[in-house]
Amino acid sequence: MKGYLHIYTGNGKGKSTAAFGLALRAAGAGMSVYIAQFVKGRNYSEITAVRQHLPDITIRQFGRGCFIVEKPTDKDVAAARKGLAEVSEVLTSGKYDLVILDEATIAIYYDLFTVGELIDLLKRRAPDCEVVVTGRYAPEELIELADLVTEMREIKHYYRQRVEAREGIEY
């Protein structure tokens, strides 16, 4: 089966959630799944659920446990570049049917790696490898390469009423 490239982007909630939903669907169909999370490094509830209930899904985090607020540090760059190197091997290995690059566009936005580097990896992937790239600010070059692009658009959000992130819902 030919693998396609999906982009889930936009300022609305649900990009990573949609990608994890697809991972669940793929695992249920017996597909092999690899998830790389860039920028993120904490133990989010989806990580716990995957590790406890779906041990056949490989999940790796390439962040430092905190969100980048201003200029990334050298450690942020090193973590993302380590992830990019691992993802390069994963994409070309033919071992995985679905590869999710969660928050990869945020890594590009913060100059942890370039859109050109990511596109090069995506073009070299195994032909049957389905890939999902998530995150705000998807660069136009990446959108052009994609086969499917979904934009999550915020229309209304309870954060605007100062509701804090809730375990199991936002993290």
N, C-alpha and C positions, 0 to 999 in steps of 0.2 A: 504494500500500500504506500503510495506517495505521501511523504510528509509535507505539511504546509506550515507556514509561518504566521502566527497570530500575534497581534499587538493589542494589549488592553491598556488604554491610557486615559487621560483626562483628570479633572480635578474632583470628580465624584468618588464616593466610597464604593468599594466592591471589586477592584481590580485583582488584588491578591486572592480575595475570596472566590472569585470566578475561576482563577487559575487552579486553586486547590480543589474546587468542585470538579474541574476537568480531570485532575489527577485522580480523584476518587473514582470517577467514571472509568477512566483508563485502567486503573488497577482492578476494578470489578470485571473488566473485560479480559483480564489476564495480561495486560500490557506491562512492560517494564517502565518505571517512571523514575526520573532524577529531577530533584528540585534544588536549584542554587538560589539562595537569598543574598543579594548584595545589600550593603549598608546595614541591614538588620543583623543583630547579634544576640538579642535577648531570647529567652524561651517563651515565645508566644504560644497561645493555646493550640493553634493548628500544628505546631511542632510536636507538642505533647501528644496530641491525638494521633498523628502519623506514627510516631515512635511506639506508642502503646498498642495501636490497633492495626496499623498497616506497615509492619516491619519490612515488607518487600519494597517499599518506596524509599529510595535513597534521598536523604535531605542533608544539605550542607549550608552553613551560614558563613558569609564572608564580610562580616561587619564586626564592630568592636563592642557591641552591647549598648551603644548610645546612638541617638540620631544626630546627624551632622546639622548644626544650626547655622554656622558661619562658614569659614574656610576650613576645608578638610585638612587633617594632619597627615604627616608622612605615614603614620600607622594606618589611617583610613585608606590611603592610596595603596599601601602594601597589601592590606587585606583584600581589597578589590582585585588587585593584579594577580594575587595568588588564586583567587576564584576564577578569574578569566583564563589563567593557564590550565586549571583543572577542567573547566568547561570546554576548552579547546579539545582536550583528550576525550571527554565524554561525547561531544558532538560527532567526532569522527570515528569513534570506536564501533559503532553499529550495535552496541550493547543495549541501548535504551530506545524505546518506541516514542516516548514523550519526554521532553526536556523543558522545564520551566525555569526561566531566568527572571526571578521576582525582583523588582526594583532595579533592573538593569538600566532603565532610562534615567533613573535618579542618579545612578553611578556616573552616567555620561554627563548629566546636568552639573554634577559637582566635580567634573574633570578627573574622575578616578581612572577612567580609560576613555578612549575616543569612540565615536560612532563608527569610524572607519575600521577600528580594530574589531568591534562587535560584528559589523557587516562581513568582514573577512572570515570570521569564524563561522557565521551563519551560512555563507556561500560554500564553505568546505564541509559542511555537515553531511552525514550519511543521507542518501536520498530518501530513505523511508522514515527519517527522524522528524516527528512533529515537534515544533518549538513554539512556546508561548513566552513573550517578553512583556513584562508589566512595568508600570510606573508612569507618573506624570511626565509631561514635557517630552513626549516621544519626538525625536528629530524627524524632519521631513524625509531625509534619506532612508531612514528605517521604515517609515510608513510606505514609501514607494516600493520597497523590496517586499513588503508583507503581502500575504494572500488574503488575510482577514484583519481588519482593524475595527475595534470597538472602542468608542469613547464613552467613558462614564462621566456624566455631567451632573454637577451638583445643582439641584434646584432648591433644595431646602435641607438643612442639617441641624440637628439639635446641639451641635457644638456651638452654634451661634448664640444659644441660650446658656452657654457656659456649662454644659453637661460634660463631665469628665469621661475619658475613655473607660469602657467597662470590660472587665475580663469575660471572655467567651463571646463578646460581640465585636469589640474593636481590637482586642489583642488576646 
